[in-house]
Amino acid sequence: LDKFVSSQRNDISRSMVRELCRKGQVTVNGKVAKAADAKVSENDIVAVKGVEICYKKFVYIMMNKPQGVVCSTRDGESKTVLELVPPEMFREGLFPAGRLDKDTEGFVLLTDDGALAHRMLSPKTHVPKTYFVRLRDPWQENYAQAFAEEKCLPAEFSASVNCPDECTVVLHEGKYHQVKRMFEKLGNKVVFLKRIKIGELPLDPDLPLGSCLEIMHKDVERLLTTKSFKCK
């Protein structure tokens, strides 16, 4: 029981579960649990202080990463994405599935599901990732063709109708600093970059910078959608 609760709620340690059991604040299937070492299964209904703890084999967290934060499990100098996860959402084994540059904002997936992360990051999958880009100079008419002719898998460029220095880019094969390097190759410079979509799952527009949102299992497969996305 204590292992089950602590594995699902990082803010409740096993010793805390033992103390809560002594106070009669833990129930299993509606009955007060007398011992923290009682055996429980995934199908049992466990509650702490009246709040049910649902079993989740894996967790999937959408983060709106701010600039200045690194996609790493540990870093000696900069704040990491794991440090931004609220205690009630954090679980041992969480890691970022993929990376964003330190100065890039947007959608980062955090999970403890290694198999899903492997599928997402595998070169065979080519999960598309969509970025909003603001440029130093206005975009040019030849950009779409230039992106389509990239040596790696073709990238998709879509210009903003209202802003001559803004556009959307879809990468099907991300490489180090690829968006920035493609625009530099065209004589332009990226001044702001934000990932707004992974596969067919968009970043929640209401999610503040630095905040997290748990992704429901019905949306997880949308992360792995590989069909071409046509920017509007």
Contacts in CASP RR format, 6 or more apart in sequence:
PFRMAT RR
TARGET T0000
AUTHOR 0000-0000-0000
METHOD contacts of the structure
MODEL  1
LDKFVSSQRNDISRSMVRELCRKGQVTVNGKVAKAADAKVSENDIVAVKG
VEICYKKFVYIMMNKPQGVVCSTRDGESKTVLELVPPEMFREGLFPAGRL
DKDTEGFVLLTDDGALAHRMLSPKTHVPKTYFVRLRDPWQENYAQAFAEE
KCLPAEFSASVNCPDECTVVLHEGKYHQVKRMFEKLGNKVVFLKRIKIGE
LPLDPDLPLGSCLEIMHKDVERLLTTKSFKCK
1 17 0 8 1.000
1 21 0 8 1.000
1 26 0 8 1.000
1 28 0 8 1.000
1 33 0 8 1.000
1 35 0 8 1.000
1 36 0 8 1.000
1 37 0 8 1.000
1 38 0 8 1.000
1 39 0 8 1.000
1 40 0 8 1.000
1 46 0 8 1.000
2 14 0 8 1.000
2 15 0 8 1.000
2 17 0 8 1.000
2 18 0 8 1.000
2 21 0 8 1.000
2 36 0 8 1.000
2 37 0 8 1.000
3 14 0 8 1.000
4 40 0 8 1.000
4 46 0 8 1.000
4 53 0 8 1.000
4 55 0 8 1.000
5 12 0 8 1.000
5 14 0 8 1.000
5 17 0 8 1.000
5 26 0 8 1.000
5 46 0 8 1.000
5 48 0 8 1.000
5 53 0 8 1.000
6 12 0 8 1.000
6 13 0 8 1.000
6 14 0 8 1.000
6 16 0 8 1.000
6 17 0 8 1.000
7 91 0 8 1.000
7 92 0 8 1.000
8 53 0 8 1.000
8 54 0 8 1.000
8 55 0 8 1.000
8 56 0 8 1.000
8 91 0 8 1.000
9 48 0 8 1.000
9 53 0 8 1.000
9 88 0 8 1.000
10 87 0 8 1.000
10 88 0 8 1.000
10 89 0 8 1.000
10 90 0 8 1.000
10 91 0 8 1.000
10 92 0 8 1.000
11 87 0 8 1.000
11 88 0 8 1.000
11 90 0 8 1.000
12 20 0 8 1.000
12 48 0 8 1.000
14 36 0 8 1.000
17 26 0 8 1.000
17 36 0 8 1.000
17 48 0 8 1.000
18 36 0 8 1.000
20 26 0 8 1.000
20 48 0 8 1.000
20 49 0 8 1.000
21 33 0 8 1.000
21 34 0 8 1.000
21 35 0 8 1.000
21 36 0 8 1.000
24 32 0 8 1.000
24 33 0 8 1.000
25 48 0 8 1.000
25 49 0 8 1.000
25 50 0 8 1.000
26 32 0 8 1.000
26 33 0 8 1.000
26 36 0 8 1.000
26 46 0 8 1.000
26 47 0 8 1.000
26 48 0 8 1.000
27 33 0 8 1.000
27 46 0 8 1.000
27 47 0 8 1.000
27 50 0 8 1.000
28 38 0 8 1.000
28 40 0 8 1.000
28 44 0 8 1.000
28 45 0 8 1.000
28 46 0 8 1.000
29 44 0 8 1.000
29 45 0 8 1.000
30 45 0 8 1.000
30 47 0 8 1.000
40 46 0 8 1.000
42 55 0 8 1.000
45 52 0 8 1.000
46 52 0 8 1.000
46 53 0 8 1.000
47 53 0 8 1.000
58 111 0 8 1.000
58 112 0 8 1.000
58 113 0 8 1.000
58 116 0 8 1.000
59 89 0 8 1.000
59 91 0 8 1.000
59 94 0 8 1.000
59 111 0 8 1.000
59 112 0 8 1.000
59 113 0 8 1.000
59 214 0 8 1.000
60 109 0 8 1.000
60 110 0 8 1.000
60 111 0 8 1.000
60 113 0 8 1.000
60 116 0 8 1.000
60 214 0 8 1.000
60 215 0 8 1.000
60 217 0 8 1.000
60 219 0 8 1.000
60 220 0 8 1.000
60 223 0 8 1.000
61 85 0 8 1.000
61 89 0 8 1.000
61 94 0 8 1.000
61 109 0 8 1.000
61 110 0 8 1.000
61 111 0 8 1.000
61 212 0 8 1.000
61 213 0 8 1.000
61 214 0 8 1.000
61 215 0 8 1.000
62 107 0 8 1.000
62 108 0 8 1.000
62 109 0 8 1.000
62 201 0 8 1.000
62 203 0 8 1.000
62 204 0 8 1.000
62 207 0 8 1.000
62 212 0 8 1.000
62 213 0 8 1.000
62 214 0 8 1.000
62 215 0 8 1.000
63 81 0 8 1.000
63 84 0 8 1.000
63 85 0 8 1.000
63 106 0 8 1.000
63 107 0 8 1.000
63 108 0 8 1.000
63 109 0 8 1.000
63 110 0 8 1.000
63 210 0 8 1.000
63 211 0 8 1.000
63 212 0 8 1.000
63 213 0 8 1.000
64 105 0 8 1.000
64 106 0 8 1.000
64 107 0 8 1.000
64 203 0 8 1.000
64 204 0 8 1.000
64 207 0 8 1.000
64 208 0 8 1.000
64 209 0 8 1.000
64 210 0 8 1.000
64 211 0 8 1.000
65 71 0 8 1.000
65 81 0 8 1.000
65 84 0 8 1.000
65 100 0 8 1.000
65 104 0 8 1.000
65 105 0 8 1.000
65 106 0 8 1.000
65 107 0 8 1.000
65 108 0 8 1.000
65 209 0 8 1.000
65 210 0 8 1.000
66 105 0 8 1.000
66 209 0 8 1.000
66 210 0 8 1.000
67 102 0 8 1.000
67 103 0 8 1.000
67 104 0 8 1.000
67 105 0 8 1.000
68 78 0 8 1.000
68 79 0 8 1.000
68 102 0 8 1.000
68 103 0 8 1.000
69 78 0 8 1.000
69 79 0 8 1.000
69 80 0 8 1.000
69 81 0 8 1.000
69 83 0 8 1.000
69 84 0 8 1.000
69 102 0 8 1.000
69 210 0 8 1.000
70 78 0 8 1.000
70 79 0 8 1.000
70 80 0 8 1.000
70 81 0 8 1.000
70 102 0 8 1.000
71 80 0 8 1.000
71 81 0 8 1.000
71 96 0 8 1.000
71 98 0 8 1.000
71 99 0 8 1.000
71 100 0 8 1.000
71 108 0 8 1.000
72 80 0 8 1.000
72 81 0 8 1.000
72 96 0 8 1.000
73 80 0 8 1.000
73 82 0 8 1.000
73 94 0 8 1.000
73 95 0 8 1.000
73 96 0 8 1.000
74 80 0 8 1.000
74 82 0 8 1.000
78 102 0 8 1.000
81 96 0 8 1.000
81 108 0 8 1.000
81 110 0 8 1.000
82 90 0 8 1.000
82 94 0 8 1.000
82 95 0 8 1.000
82 96 0 8 1.000
82 110 0 8 1.000
84 210 0 8 1.000
84 211 0 8 1.000
84 212 0 8 1.000
85 94 0 8 1.000
85 110 0 8 1.000
85 212 0 8 1.000
86 212 0 8 1.000
89 212 0 8 1.000
89 214 0 8 1.000
91 112 0 8 1.000
92 112 0 8 1.000
93 112 0 8 1.000
94 110 0 8 1.000
94 111 0 8 1.000
94 112 0 8 1.000
95 110 0 8 1.000
95 111 0 8 1.000
95 112 0 8 1.000
95 117 0 8 1.000
96 108 0 8 1.000
96 109 0 8 1.000
96 110 0 8 1.000
97 109 0 8 1.000
97 110 0 8 1.000
97 111 0 8 1.000
97 114 0 8 1.000
97 116 0 8 1.000
97 117 0 8 1.000
97 120 0 8 1.000
97 121 0 8 1.000
98 108 0 8 1.000
98 109 0 8 1.000
98 117 0 8 1.000
98 120 0 8 1.000
98 121 0 8 1.000
100 106 0 8 1.000
100 108 0 8 1.000
100 195 0 8 1.000
101 177 0 8 1.000
101 193 0 8 1.000
103 193 0 8 1.000
104 193 0 8 1.000
104 194 0 8 1.000
104 195 0 8 1.000
105 192 0 8 1.000
105 193 0 8 1.000
105 194 0 8 1.000
105 195 0 8 1.000
105 209 0 8 1.000
106 194 0 8 1.000
106 195 0 8 1.000
106 196 0 8 1.000
106 203 0 8 1.000
107 195 0 8 1.000
107 196 0 8 1.000
107 197 0 8 1.000
107 198 0 8 1.000
107 202 0 8 1.000
107 203 0 8 1.000
108 195 0 8 1.000
109 117 0 8 1.000
109 120 0 8 1.000
109 198 0 8 1.000
109 215 0 8 1.000
109 223 0 8 1.000
110 212 0 8 1.000
111 117 0 8 1.000
116 220 0 8 1.000
116 223 0 8 1.000
116 224 0 8 1.000
119 125 0 8 1.000
119 224 0 8 1.000
120 127 0 8 1.000
120 198 0 8 1.000
120 223 0 8 1.000
120 224 0 8 1.000
123 173 0 8 1.000
125 224 0 8 1.000
125 226 0 8 1.000
126 153 0 8 1.000
126 172 0 8 1.000
126 173 0 8 1.000
126 226 0 8 1.000
127 198 0 8 1.000
127 199 0 8 1.000
127 223 0 8 1.000
127 224 0 8 1.000
127 225 0 8 1.000
127 226 0 8 1.000
128 170 0 8 1.000
128 171 0 8 1.000
128 172 0 8 1.000
128 197 0 8 1.000
128 198 0 8 1.000
128 199 0 8 1.000
128 225 0 8 1.000
128 226 0 8 1.000
128 228 0 8 1.000
128 229 0 8 1.000
129 170 0 8 1.000
129 171 0 8 1.000
129 174 0 8 1.000
129 195 0 8 1.000
129 197 0 8 1.000
129 198 0 8 1.000
129 199 0 8 1.000
130 168 0 8 1.000
130 169 0 8 1.000
130 170 0 8 1.000
130 171 0 8 1.000
130 195 0 8 1.000
130 196 0 8 1.000
130 197 0 8 1.000
130 198 0 8 1.000
130 199 0 8 1.000
130 202 0 8 1.000
130 229 0 8 1.000
130 231 0 8 1.000
131 168 0 8 1.000
131 169 0 8 1.000
131 170 0 8 1.000
131 171 0 8 1.000
131 179 0 8 1.000
131 193 0 8 1.000
131 194 0 8 1.000
131 195 0 8 1.000
131 196 0 8 1.000
132 166 0 8 1.000
132 168 0 8 1.000
132 192 0 8 1.000
132 193 0 8 1.000
132 194 0 8 1.000
132 196 0 8 1.000
133 166 0 8 1.000
133 167 0 8 1.000
133 168 0 8 1.000
133 169 0 8 1.000
133 179 0 8 1.000
133 183 0 8 1.000
133 190 0 8 1.000
133 192 0 8 1.000
133 193 0 8 1.000
134 165 0 8 1.000
134 166 0 8 1.000
134 190 0 8 1.000
134 191 0 8 1.000
134 192 0 8 1.000
134 193 0 8 1.000
135 165 0 8 1.000
135 166 0 8 1.000
135 167 0 8 1.000
135 183 0 8 1.000
135 188 0 8 1.000
135 189 0 8 1.000
135 190 0 8 1.000
135 191 0 8 1.000
136 165 0 8 1.000
136 188 0 8 1.000
136 189 0 8 1.000
136 190 0 8 1.000
136 191 0 8 1.000
137 165 0 8 1.000
137 187 0 8 1.000
137 188 0 8 1.000
137 189 0 8 1.000
138 164 0 8 1.000
138 165 0 8 1.000
139 157 0 8 1.000
139 159 0 8 1.000
139 164 0 8 1.000
139 165 0 8 1.000
139 167 0 8 1.000
139 188 0 8 1.000
140 186 0 8 1.000
140 188 0 8 1.000
142 186 0 8 1.000
143 157 0 8 1.000
143 159 0 8 1.000
143 167 0 8 1.000
143 186 0 8 1.000
144 156 0 8 1.000
144 157 0 8 1.000
144 158 0 8 1.000
144 159 0 8 1.000
146 157 0 8 1.000
146 182 0 8 1.000
146 185 0 8 1.000
146 186 0 8 1.000
147 154 0 8 1.000
147 155 0 8 1.000
147 156 0 8 1.000
147 157 0 8 1.000
147 169 0 8 1.000
147 182 0 8 1.000
148 154 0 8 1.000
148 155 0 8 1.000
148 156 0 8 1.000
148 157 0 8 1.000
150 182 0 8 1.000
152 173 0 8 1.000
152 174 0 8 1.000
152 175 0 8 1.000
152 178 0 8 1.000
153 171 0 8 1.000
153 172 0 8 1.000
153 173 0 8 1.000
154 172 0 8 1.000
155 169 0 8 1.000
155 170 0 8 1.000
155 171 0 8 1.000
155 172 0 8 1.000
155 178 0 8 1.000
155 182 0 8 1.000
156 169 0 8 1.000
156 170 0 8 1.000
156 172 0 8 1.000
156 228 0 8 1.000
156 229 0 8 1.000
156 230 0 8 1.000
156 231 0 8 1.000
157 167 0 8 1.000
157 168 0 8 1.000
157 169 0 8 1.000
157 231 0 8 1.000
158 167 0 8 1.000
158 168 0 8 1.000
158 169 0 8 1.000
158 170 0 8 1.000
158 230 0 8 1.000
158 231 0 8 1.000
158 232 0 8 1.000
159 166 0 8 1.000
159 167 0 8 1.000
160 166 0 8 1.000
160 167 0 8 1.000
160 168 0 8 1.000
168 196 0 8 1.000
168 231 0 8 1.000
168 232 0 8 1.000
169 179 0 8 1.000
169 182 0 8 1.000
169 231 0 8 1.000
170 228 0 8 1.000
170 229 0 8 1.000
170 231 0 8 1.000
171 178 0 8 1.000
171 179 0 8 1.000
172 228 0 8 1.000
179 190 0 8 1.000
179 193 0 8 1.000
180 189 0 8 1.000
180 190 0 8 1.000
180 193 0 8 1.000
183 189 0 8 1.000
183 190 0 8 1.000
195 203 0 8 1.000
196 202 0 8 1.000
196 203 0 8 1.000
197 203 0 8 1.000
197 229 0 8 1.000
198 223 0 8 1.000
199 222 0 8 1.000
199 223 0 8 1.000
199 224 0 8 1.000
199 225 0 8 1.000
199 226 0 8 1.000
199 229 0 8 1.000
200 222 0 8 1.000
200 223 0 8 1.000
200 225 0 8 1.000
200 227 0 8 1.000
200 229 0 8 1.000
201 215 0 8 1.000
201 219 0 8 1.000
201 222 0 8 1.000
201 223 0 8 1.000
201 225 0 8 1.000
204 213 0 8 1.000
207 213 0 8 1.000
215 223 0 8 1.000
END
